[in-house]
Amino acid sequence: MGKMQVESALLFETVEQIYARVFRMLKPRTPLPRITVVFRRYANANSRIRLEEGQLRIDISDLLEGAPAPIQEALAFILISKLFGKVPDRRIAARYRRYLNRADVRRTLHLVKQERGRKAFQSPHGRIYDLCAIFDELNLQYFHGLMAQPQLGWSLKPSRTTLGHWDPSHNAIIITNLLDSEKASELILRFVMYHEMLHLRYPTEHRGARRCVHTSSFKEAEKRFDGFEKAKSELKAFVESAEFVQAS
């Protein structure tokens, strides 16, 4: 089928038919399973796919229910490719990312995440450190005290891979509770908090299909942290320590 024929067919296909066509293209020798597509009220643009007992079940965020057919097709290629351990075609994956990076789509995702998503975390006043005090000190030192304080909190569960993160949808900075310890120096905590504060100062940039989280301005500002090299060294030693590994 030529490109124009495929594009014309897209206009008249149901979502299930799109997945059936893509399945045949990617797995021509595999019998076509029964296909069920369900749009669910997820808090983000998540999608899931599984093949069980001859049925291909796809759960898609209802945020994508109104997406154009070429985007549904791109997602079908991505999900079915991953299901069979294949790398999705880069051009098709880029088409999907460009759609998610559109300003109107990002705005909708942001609002829905605020409404549906829940952000659970512990009080910022920890056993050893007070995140509010750390934030205020860094705010005065690096941002002239002008940064509005977001929600602050320690994570509910220890995380070794995510030491801290900034959630713009819930206006919250969450720090792993592994840093609320005598084993973690205040310098380490200040460095992690400063990094997350920079995300407020230098938001993620979206350029077509690309998403730049740490811009050049972000990286330059991070290097201005007082004791930057020492903080990196201490942080590396801490995350490699036996206490940290066992705790996480």
C-alpha positions in Angstrom: 0.0 0.0 0.0 1.4 3.4 -1.0 1.9 6.3 1.4 -1.1 8.2 0.1 -3.3 5.1 0.4 -2.2 4.6 4.0 -2.9 8.2 4.9 -6.3 8.0 3.3 -7.1 4.8 5.1 -6.1 6.4 8.4 -9.1 8.8 8.1 -11.6 5.9 8.1 -10.0 3.4 10.5 -11.0 2.8 14.0 -8.2 2.7 16.6 -8.6 -1.1 16.8 -8.1 -1.3 13.0 -5.0 0.9 13.2 -3.5 -1.5 15.7 -4.5 -4.5 13.6 -2.8 -3.0 10.5 0.4 -2.1 12.4 0.5 -5.5 14.0 0.4 -7.2 10.6 3.1 -4.9 9.3 5.4 -5.6 12.3 4.6 -9.3 12.7 3.3 -10.6 9.3 3.8 -14.3 10.2 2.1 -14.1 13.6 -1.7 -14.8 13.7 -3.6 -11.6 14.4 -4.9 -11.7 18.0 -8.2 -10.2 19.1 -7.6 -6.5 19.8 -9.2 -4.5 22.5 -8.4 -0.8 23.0 -9.6 1.0 26.2 -9.1 4.7 27.0 -8.6 5.2 30.7 -8.6 8.2 33.0 -4.8 8.2 33.7 -3.1 11.2 35.3 -0.7 11.4 32.4 -0.2 10.2 28.8 0.7 6.7 29.9 -0.2 3.7 27.7 0.1 0.0 28.3 0.0 -3.1 26.1 -0.1 -6.8 26.8 -0.7 -10.0 24.8 -2.4 -12.7 26.8 -4.2 -15.9 25.6 -4.6 -14.6 22.1 -5.8 -11.2 23.0 -3.9 -7.9 22.5 -5.1 -5.4 25.1 -4.1 -1.8 24.9 -4.9 0.7 27.7 -4.4 4.3 26.6 -4.8 7.6 28.5 -8.1 9.2 27.6 -6.0 12.4 27.0 -5.0 10.8 23.7 -8.6 9.7 22.7 -8.9 12.8 20.5 -5.4 12.6 19.0 -5.2 12.6 15.2 -5.0 9.2 13.5 -1.3 9.6 12.5 -0.6 10.0 16.2 -2.6 6.9 17.1 -0.7 5.1 14.4 2.7 6.3 15.8 1.7 5.1 19.3 0.6 1.7 17.9 4.1 1.3 16.2 5.8 2.3 19.5 3.7 0.0 21.7 3.7 -3.1 19.5 7.5 -2.7 18.7 8.2 -2.6 22.4 5.9 -5.6 23.1 8.1 -7.7 20.8 11.5 -6.2 22.0 12.0 -4.1 18.9 13.2 -0.5 18.7 10.5 1.7 17.3 11.3 3.5 14.1 13.0 6.8 15.1 10.9 8.9 12.7 7.7 7.5 14.0 8.7 7.9 17.6 9.7 11.5 16.8 6.2 12.1 15.4 4.6 11.0 18.7 7.1 13.1 20.8 6.4 16.2 18.7 2.7 15.8 19.4 3.2 15.5 23.1 5.6 18.5 23.0 3.0 20.8 21.4 2.2 23.7 23.7 -1.5 23.0 23.8 -1.0 19.3 24.6 1.5 20.0 27.3 -0.9 22.5 28.8 -3.7 19.9 28.9 -1.4 17.2 30.4 -0.3 19.7 33.0 -3.9 20.6 34.0 -5.1 17.0 34.1 -2.1 15.9 36.2 -3.0 18.6 38.7 -6.6 17.5 38.8 -6.2 13.7 38.8 -2.7 13.0 40.2 -1.9 12.9 43.8 1.5 13.9 45.3 2.2 12.1 48.5 5.3 13.0 50.6 6.4 13.5 54.2 6.7 16.8 56.1 9.7 18.9 55.1 10.7 19.0 58.8 12.8 15.9 58.9 14.6 14.0 61.7 18.0 15.6 60.9 17.3 18.4 58.3 14.6 20.9 57.7 14.0 21.4 54.0 12.2 24.7 54.5 15.3 26.2 56.2 17.6 24.8 53.5 15.4 26.3 50.8 15.2 29.7 52.4 19.0 29.9 52.8 19.6 28.9 49.2 16.9 31.3 48.0 18.7 34.2 49.7 22.1 33.2 48.6 21.4 32.5 45.0 18.1 33.9 44.0 18.0 37.2 46.1 15.1 35.7 48.1 12.8 36.1 45.1 11.9 32.5 44.4 8.4 31.6 45.7 8.6 28.5 47.9 6.9 25.5 46.4 5.7 22.5 48.4 8.6 20.8 50.0 8.8 17.3 51.4 10.8 14.2 52.0 9.9 11.1 49.9 7.7 8.4 51.4 10.1 5.7 50.2 13.8 5.8 50.0 15.1 6.2 46.5 18.7 5.7 45.4 18.1 6.6 41.7 16.1 9.8 42.3 17.7 11.9 44.9 15.3 14.8 44.3 12.8 15.9 41.7 10.7 19.0 40.8 7.1 18.3 39.9 5.7 21.4 38.1 2.2 20.0 38.1 2.0 19.9 41.8 4.5 22.8 42.4 6.6 20.5 44.7 10.2 19.6 45.3 10.6 16.2 46.8 13.9 15.0 48.3 14.7 11.3 49.0 14.5 10.6 52.7 17.9 8.8 52.4 19.4 12.3 52.7 17.7 13.0 56.1 20.6 11.2 57.8 23.7 11.9 59.8 25.6 10.1 57.1 24.6 12.8 54.5 26.4 16.1 54.9 24.4 19.3 54.8 26.6 20.2 51.7 25.1 17.2 49.8 21.6 18.1 50.7 22.1 21.8 49.8 23.5 20.8 46.4 20.6 18.5 45.7 18.1 21.1 46.7 19.9 23.8 44.7 19.7 21.5 41.6 15.9 21.1 42.0 15.5 24.9 42.6 17.2 25.5 39.3 14.4 23.6 37.6 12.1 26.4 38.7 14.5 29.0 37.4 15.2 27.3 34.1 12.2 25.3 33.0 12.4 22.4 30.5 12.6 23.6 26.9 10.7 21.8 24.1 12.1 21.9 20.6 10.0 19.9 18.2 10.5 16.2 19.2 13.3 17.1 21.6 12.9 17.8 25.3 15.8 19.6 27.0 15.7 19.3 30.8 19.1 20.7 31.6 19.8 23.6 29.3 23.2 25.3 29.0 21.9 28.1 31.2 20.9 25.5 33.8 24.3 23.8 33.7 26.2 27.1 34.0 24.1 28.1 37.0 24.7 24.8 38.7 28.4 25.3 38.5 28.0 28.5 40.5 27.1 26.5 43.6 29.5 27.3 46.4 31.6 24.1 46.8 30.4 22.6 43.5 33.3 20.1 43.0 33.4 19.1 46.7 29.6 18.6 46.7 29.8 16.4 43.6 32.6 14.4 45.2 30.8 13.9 48.5 27.6 13.0 46.8 29.3 10.4 44.7 31.0 8.9 47.7 27.7 8.9 49.6 25.6 7.1 47.0 28.4 4.5 46.7 28.6 3.9 50.4 27.5 0.6 52.0 25.0 2.5 54.2 23.3 4.2 51.3 23.1 1.0 49.2 21.7 -1.1 52.2 19.2 1.7 53.1 17.8 1.8 49.6 
